Amino acid sequence: MVRNSEIHDDEVNLVELVKAVWEGKWKIFLITTILLLITYSLQSNKKDIFNAKTEVRPISSTQASKYLSLKNIRINNFSYSSIADNSFLITEDFFFDEKNEISFDISNKRLFEIFVEVLKERSLFEEVIRKYNIIDAKQYSNDQQYNEAIIKFASSIKIIPSTYTKENKIINEIDLSPVVIETEYDNVKKWKNFLIQVNSLANEAVKNSLLSQYSFILSSAKKRRKFFLEDIAMKIDNLKVDYERKTFDRLTYLMEQSKIAKELGIAKNTIEVQNFGNQNALLSNVKTDSPFYLRGYEAIDKEVELIKSRTDLSKKAFIKGLLNLEQIQRTTIQDKSLERTELNFLSSALNKEGFIAATINVYGTKYKFIDNTRILLLTLISGLTIGIFYVLFSNAINISNRKKR
């Protein structure tokens, strides 16, 4: 009997539990009410927090068409075989095509890609946050904490692919998937202003990047042409120097041979020529290994006289390869592609106001406000649970104390 009594004492009596909860209902109500008041007070002091999603869209092919005049830059590569090396720094958006001319990728697809790259760097976000007080500096005790908050908020802004349908993605037969800027914030007006400023500064950054690249290519091409012409001029000078040296060596040799011929009294050509004839042809066999002075000093002196009488102009006829180099030099000097490209660049839409690489659809932003009712409901459930546990725990302690007495 004692054993059974102990078992019954240890069993949980549901009736007693319900009774204990009922008796402690005011305690449960009080705990729940306090938690609800605290939660409500905290929520009322906060501004309405929302989740914002804003689409970034590429420009249309029609908008991009005004930049087509910059697509092909007529700049020669200046790499004529071994005359100039083929190294030439080309950026990601510039490349030589099959015509050995530079093409500039300024399509709507490429403009959109650069725009998104600028956004993903997030330094632009930080600049706008700081400049337009998106985060209140007064909430932070020092500059370090404020700067850390700016970096943290800028990093929290998501740039993710859009989930739009395929029909919305295709622009000018190029698959251009829009992206979405997503974040949580508490001031709609400030957030719109933030997006407007980011849109403006990002387009300006893309424009400056393209202008910088374009200017770099033009400047590099001008330097390359200058160096190329310097190399050509040097090669021409070298050919002329080599000619003078070879001519000096030739005259020295001829004058020696002339002296020998005069000493031997050989005035006319005495080099033996053997003739072999048949009914169809007459062949000559000249012994070329015979001493040159055997040609006679009259012929040798005449050759010396003619060589010495050559003018600067007539000398060019005897310089091998000179004509080819001079033709290349003349063609390069007369080539006005760089100057025309620069004029086209200066008058292009890229140098005018209103440049757009992509658009942040500020006024199409979708806002989803966080529901405070859900938070209060969770607080209510938590308060009831904590209150019940408190009442049951207190009741268990009271029963234990009575048994000890």
PyMOL commands that set and color helices and strands:
alter all, ss='L'
color gray80, all
select helices_A, chain A and resi 2-10+14-23+25-45+61-70+108-121+123-131+137-139+143-156+166-169+188-264+292-295+297-308+312-318+322-334+337-346+349-351+362-364+372-404
alter helices_A, ss='H'
color red, helices_A
select strands_A, chain A and resi 50-58+72-76+94-96+101-104+158-161+170-171+174-175+179-185+273-277+282-286+358-360+366-369
alter strands_A, ss='S'
color yellow, strands_A
deselect
rebuild
show_as cartoon
